[in-house]
Amino acid sequence: KPQPARAVASPAAMTRRVALCALVLAAIARPARAQWTAMPPECEGRCWETDNEHPLARCPPDVLDHVVTAAQADALVRAAEAYAGVHGWTTKRHAQYPTTDLPWYVLPPEARTIIDDVWRVMASNVKKRCGLARDAKLTINDVFVVKYTPEGQPGLHRHRDGSFASFNLMLSDQTDYEGGGTRMWDANEVDKRKAEYWAAERRERRDDGSSDATSVPRGGWTAYDPKPNVLNVAHATVYRLDKGQMLTAGGFNAHEGLPVTNGARYIVAGFVGLNRHCCAFKHAGWRGLLGFFRVFMLKRVDAEYDKDAISPHDWRMYEEGRRALRGAFLSFCAAGLVIASAIAAMAALARRGGPTATLRAWRRRRKRRGLLPSKSYD
């Protein structure tokens, strides 16, 4: 019995398949290469997902004088109050330790120029004092004007900032308010009293009925950092700044805002990141992909899920991953159009007998359009 003839793919069909396979491989390979791009030298091969975990985030506090003039401080307060008079103060921008504040970017250009100058003074101070490399890059995590009043927000609970460093610029005269100030514990001094603070934590755990009351912290003394709530106020320094002074410190230094009992106290507060570009999606490898898919799945469950409810690093991986996928999709579409156009052109040439026949036909058309008569069109 004769066997049925097997269908043979046409050259055009085979070309399309080869092009499609090449396009898919290119689309897969390009993000993979970008995902594991080598970090710049200043990153030293590491991303610090939480800025204050960097060893240099324990940089001690320091006070700078005459960072802004009294007129500039008053201008910042007027600009903030003018904006708040129309739009109101924000109270929910920071999930864990909210403040009554306004982000710096809503202020008019003149006020932002003053804050830019403040940032340069702060960056110079932090780089010199905290032992940063010359090529280290400080970035703005957040800068905002804060208002403390007895009837609004009088102070701020004890905590550690999540940034590499932070700063407070005083905008008010000490005669404008009563109370207030920043109580701060130098992290290097706290390290010297770890045994004392661990004993306090053990007592606290026993009072709570916890069974974890070992004589040595889990992970050893090097890994142990006392909780802010057990720190002794006698071991802290209270900073009450004059107008125009600025307090800078590493983000790991625990601190609290003492309550204002009368009047209003205005400051510019800022959170400073270190080498944030080292944690970009293209450098994150599998960690970046996991962070992206974690936020992606959570948002599928709850569309209202936002960055205040998850790790900032994971949220950044999600945002950068979305942009990368959008760019990859557009590149894929553009490459597909180019390849499809090339295949169509090759198919048209094939129908006309190939490139040689097409060239002959073009020559004949050129001769027909000549002014002199011709006996041959070859």
Salt bridges, closest charged atoms under 4 A:
GLU42 OE2 - LYS137 NZ 3.07
GLU42 OE2 - HIS277 NE2 2.75
GLU49 OE2 - ARG287 NE 2.92
GLU49 OE2 - HIS313 NE2 3.77
ASP51 OD1 - ARG276 NH1 2.82
ASP62 OD2 - ARG129 NE 3.53
ASP74 OD1 - LYS243 NZ 2.79
GLU81 OE2 - LYS147 NZ 2.99
ASP101 OD1 - ARG93 NE 2.94
ASP101 OD2 - HIS94 ND1 3.36
ASP117 OD1 - ARG120 NH2 2.35
ASP142 OD2 - ARG93 NH2 3.13
ASP142 OD2 - HIS94 NE2 2.78
ASP161 OD1 - HIS159 NE2 3.15
ASP161 OD2 - HIS255 NE2 3.41
ASP173 OD2 - LYS243 NZ 3.31
GLU189 OE2 - LYS192 NZ 3.21
ASP191 OD1 - ARG58 NH1 3.28
GLU201 OE1 - ARG205 NH2 3.61
ASP212 OD2 - ARG205 NH1 2.77
ASP212 OD2 - ARG218 NE 3.77
ASP225 OD1 - ARG58 NH2 2.75
GLU256 OE1 - ARG158 NE 3.38
GLU256 OE2 - ARG183 NH1 2.56
ASP314 OD1 - ARG287 NH2 2.78
ASP314 OD2 - ARG294 NH1 2.64
GLU320 OE2 - ARG316 NE 2.75
